[in-house]
């Protein structure tokens, strides 16, 4: 009986007792001179979205570099839920677990991992 219990515990440790799946999707776009690199990480547990982190790096051409601080302040003022930092040649915007659906999907929304992946790939994301 002890061997059976140890085997069961070992299987739980090896396979994980959580049914949370993590979907990571990326997208790269060019809009004129501005480049946008997006990364979306969504966790799905029991066919419900349990958490999301959306990171967008916006890379601007040289003529906009002197305006980065002003742009960061304006974004932070209009979207206080977003973390804004200045990076090389641009801005990084990070949104985590927003109450509003910032990708069209709400926290707690019922959706399977496969359905979510399909929806995001239709929006030109590359998902793993």
Secondary structure as a PSIPRED ss2 file (coil, helix, strand):
# PSIPRED VFORMAT (PSIPRED V4.0)

   1 X C   1.000  0.000  0.000
   2 X H   0.000  1.000  0.000
   3 X H   0.000  1.000  0.000
   4 X H   0.000  1.000  0.000
   5 X H   0.000  1.000  0.000
   6 X H   0.000  1.000  0.000
   7 X H   0.000  1.000  0.000
   8 X H   0.000  1.000  0.000
   9 X H   0.000  1.000  0.000
  10 X H   0.000  1.000  0.000
  11 X H   0.000  1.000  0.000
  12 X H   0.000  1.000  0.000
  13 X H   0.000  1.000  0.000
  14 X H   0.000  1.000  0.000
  15 X H   0.000  1.000  0.000
  16 X C   1.000  0.000  0.000
  17 X C   1.000  0.000  0.000
  18 X C   1.000  0.000  0.000
  19 X C   1.000  0.000  0.000
  20 X C   1.000  0.000  0.000
  21 X E   0.000  0.000  1.000
  22 X E   0.000  0.000  1.000
  23 X E   0.000  0.000  1.000
  24 X E   0.000  0.000  1.000
  25 X E   0.000  0.000  1.000
  26 X E   0.000  0.000  1.000
  27 X E   0.000  0.000  1.000
  28 X E   0.000  0.000  1.000
  29 X E   0.000  0.000  1.000
  30 X E   0.000  0.000  1.000
  31 X E   0.000  0.000  1.000
  32 X C   1.000  0.000  0.000
  33 X C   1.000  0.000  0.000
  34 X E   0.000  0.000  1.000
  35 X E   0.000  0.000  1.000
  36 X E   0.000  0.000  1.000
  37 X E   0.000  0.000  1.000
  38 X E   0.000  0.000  1.000
  39 X E   0.000  0.000  1.000
  40 X E   0.000  0.000  1.000
  41 X E   0.000  0.000  1.000
  42 X E   0.000  0.000  1.000
  43 X E   0.000  0.000  1.000
  44 X E   0.000  0.000  1.000
  45 X E   0.000  0.000  1.000
  46 X C   1.000  0.000  0.000
  47 X C   1.000  0.000  0.000
  48 X E   0.000  0.000  1.000
  49 X E   0.000  0.000  1.000
  50 X E   0.000  0.000  1.000
  51 X E   0.000  0.000  1.000
  52 X E   0.000  0.000  1.000
  53 X E   0.000  0.000  1.000
  54 X E   0.000  0.000  1.000
  55 X E   0.000  0.000  1.000
  56 X E   0.000  0.000  1.000
  57 X E   0.000  0.000  1.000
  58 X E   0.000  0.000  1.000
  59 X E   0.000  0.000  1.000
  60 X C   1.000  0.000  0.000
  61 X C   1.000  0.000  0.000
  62 X H   0.000  1.000  0.000
  63 X H   0.000  1.000  0.000
  64 X H   0.000  1.000  0.000
  65 X H   0.000  1.000  0.000
  66 X H   0.000  1.000  0.000
  67 X H   0.000  1.000  0.000
  68 X H   0.000  1.000  0.000
  69 X H   0.000  1.000  0.000
  70 X H   0.000  1.000  0.000
  71 X H   0.000  1.000  0.000
  72 X H   0.000  1.000  0.000
  73 X H   0.000  1.000  0.000
  74 X H   0.000  1.000  0.000
  75 X H   0.000  1.000  0.000
  76 X H   0.000  1.000  0.000
  77 X H   0.000  1.000  0.000
  78 X H   0.000  1.000  0.000
  79 X C   1.000  0.000  0.000
  80 X C   1.000  0.000  0.000
  81 X C   1.000  0.000  0.000
  82 X C   1.000  0.000  0.000
  83 X E   0.000  0.000  1.000
  84 X E   0.000  0.000  1.000
  85 X E   0.000  0.000  1.000
  86 X E   0.000  0.000  1.000
  87 X E   0.000  0.000  1.000
  88 X C   1.000  0.000  0.000
  89 X C   1.000  0.000  0.000
  90 X E   0.000  0.000  1.000
  91 X E   0.000  0.000  1.000
  92 X E   0.000  0.000  1.000
  93 X E   0.000  0.000  1.000
  94 X E   0.000  0.000  1.000
  95 X E   0.000  0.000  1.000
  96 X E   0.000  0.000  1.000
  97 X C   1.000  0.000  0.000
  98 X C   1.000  0.000  0.000
  99 X C   1.000  0.000  0.000
 100 X C   1.000  0.000  0.000
 101 X C   1.000  0.000  0.000
 102 X C   1.000  0.000  0.000
 103 X C   1.000  0.000  0.000
 104 X C   1.000  0.000  0.000
 105 X C   1.000  0.000  0.000
 106 X C   1.000  0.000  0.000
 107 X C   1.000  0.000  0.000
 108 X C   1.000  0.000  0.000
 109 X C   1.000  0.000  0.000
 110 X E   0.000  0.000  1.000
 111 X C   1.000  0.000  0.000
 112 X C   1.000  0.000  0.000
 113 X H   0.000  1.000  0.000
 114 X H   0.000  1.000  0.000
 115 X H   0.000  1.000  0.000
 116 X H   0.000  1.000  0.000
 117 X H   0.000  1.000  0.000
 118 X H   0.000  1.000  0.000
 119 X H   0.000  1.000  0.000
 120 X H   0.000  1.000  0.000
 121 X H   0.000  1.000  0.000
 122 X H   0.000  1.000  0.000
 123 X C   1.000  0.000  0.000
 124 X C   1.000  0.000  0.000
 125 X C   1.000  0.000  0.000
 126 X E   0.000  0.000  1.000
 127 X E   0.000  0.000  1.000
 128 X C   1.000  0.000  0.000
